[in-house]
Amino acid sequence: MEEVVDKGKKRTSSALDVQEENGTSKFGSRLLTEENDVFSQNAWDHADWDEEQEELAKEKVSVQLENPVPEDEQEQYYAEPAEYWNKFYEKNENRFFKDRNWLKLEFPELFSTSEATAGKKRVFEIGCGAGNTMYPLLEQSQNPDLFVYAADYSKTAVDVVLGNKKYDPTRSCAFVWDLSSSEIPSEIEPESLDMIVLIFVLSALAPEQWDQAVKNIYKMLKPGGLVMFRDYGRYDLAQLRFKKNRLLKENFYIRGDGTRVYFFTSEEIAAMFKGSDQEKPLFEIEQNAVDRRLIVNRQRKLKMYRVWLQGKFRKL
Ligand SMILES: C[S@@+](CC[C@H](N)C(=O)[O-])C[C@H]1O[C@@H](n2cnc3c(N)ncnc32)[C@H](O)[C@@H]1O
């Protein structure tokens, strides 16, 4: 099992170092029952989050709020955000392909599309990066009628997907597309998809783009189609580690490599998928969970929390 540990080194944040932690069972099973045992291992699942932690987190965030990115520097991060991801993929070459044991455990519905008897299924991985969902799904697929689309607004990321020797145009299609754009991609028919995968991508959008993103997702899914979502939660250690002059807006930051990241609450996610200007909700929420893990640095006696949100939303 891969653990996230704080090596206590000084470093600048990058999109590479903040998104992974694998569990061997649903949301993990390393339970801390005796507080005195806290430094006896490196990580605990379902960690309690008490008032003291909440206060500490708020204090850190209030320092960040008082010291945002200088106003005259902010515009560049809104102007061409995909450029920073292009640089990220140029620089990191193959280091971003992750072995995701948790994917199948957390999203069995996704993998049910790959069963021999599943029939015609269409899945779309948005913000696909290197294809961290598409490739494992296709690799184990027994379903000749499964087709997987993958899109990213970073051309370099899409080139990485296309350049993978496992890329198979008879079973998949990768292309450049921005989730926040006003049109759905020409490759995809309205109401044609069974599932959409959003793993660590909504967090890269600016809050004013959420609405359009959800509209696009809604438009592409069949009625009854499912969204699989996993992303950063409020007060994740990656948020609390941000130093001064990295905050663009509340809970929205610029990493050292120029990529943007938002830290959500589950209430924000629920509101987003209900749809803002609709009386009738767009999606039924089947799961909207907080996955909180306590990460311990035994040497430095430090306690930190990873906080992820995970959701499953069904188009009504
Ligand atoms: C943190 S990475 C996650 C990549 C992949 N989903 C994974 O989990 O490995 C975020 C990805 O979303 C892409 N992205 C960010 N904003 C996007 C947008 N508006 N439209 C499409 N892709 C976007 C980035 O280029 C990047 O590849």
The ligand as a Tripos MOL2 file, in Angstrom:
@<TRIPOS>MOLECULE
LIG
   27    29     1     0     0
SMALL
NO_CHARGES

@<TRIPOS>ATOM
      1 C1         -4.7690   16.6160  -11.0960 C.3       1 LIG1
      2 S1         -4.7810   16.1740  -12.7930 S.3       1 LIG1
      3 C2         -5.6650   14.6500  -12.7500 C.3       1 LIG1
      4 C3         -5.4500   13.7960  -13.9710 C.3       1 LIG1
      5 C4         -6.2100   12.4700  -13.9590 C.3       1 LIG1
      6 N1         -7.6410   12.6570  -13.8690 N.3       1 LIG1
      7 C5         -5.7200   11.6560  -12.8010 C.2       1 LIG1
      8 O1         -6.4580   11.5060  -11.8450 O.co2     1 LIG1
      9 O2         -4.5920   11.1870  -12.8810 O.co2     1 LIG1
     10 C6         -5.9800   17.3000  -13.4720 C.3       1 LIG1
     11 C7         -6.1400   17.1280  -14.9750 C.3       1 LIG1
     12 O3         -7.2830   17.8620  -15.3810 O.3       1 LIG1
     13 C8         -6.9760   18.5710  -16.5600 C.3       1 LIG1
     14 N2         -7.8890   19.7100  -16.6120 N.ar      1 LIG1
     15 C9         -7.9320   20.7620  -15.7560 C.ar      1 LIG1
     16 N3         -8.9110   21.6080  -16.0930 N.ar      1 LIG1
     17 C10        -9.5200   21.0790  -17.1900 C.ar      1 LIG1
     18 C11       -10.5830   21.5010  -18.0250 C.ar      1 LIG1
     19 N4        -11.2180   22.6560  -17.8030 N.pl3     1 LIG1
     20 N5        -10.9510   20.7070  -19.0590 N.ar      1 LIG1
     21 C12       -10.3050   19.5470  -19.3000 C.ar      1 LIG1
     22 N6         -9.2600   19.1000  -18.5550 N.ar      1 LIG1
     23 C13        -8.8720   19.8610  -17.5160 C.ar      1 LIG1
     24 C14        -5.5150   18.9340  -16.4060 C.3       1 LIG1
     25 O4         -4.9010   19.2360  -17.6360 O.3       1 LIG1
     26 C15        -4.9710   17.6770  -15.7490 C.3       1 LIG1
     27 O5         -4.5810   16.7340  -16.7080 O.3       1 LIG1
@<TRIPOS>BOND
     1     1     2 1
     2     2     3 1
     3     2    10 1
     4     3     4 1
     5     4     5 1
     6     5     6 1
     7     5     7 1
     8     7     8 2
     9     7     9 1
    10    10    11 1
    11    11    12 1
    12    11    26 1
    13    12    13 1
    14    13    14 1
    15    13    24 1
    16    14    15 ar
    17    14    23 ar
    18    15    16 ar
    19    16    17 ar
    20    17    18 ar
    21    17    23 ar
    22    18    19 1
    23    18    20 ar
    24    20    21 ar
    25    21    22 ar
    26    22    23 ar
    27    24    25 1
    28    24    26 1
    29    26    27 1
@<TRIPOS>SUBSTRUCTURE
     1 LIG1         1 GROUP 0 **** ****
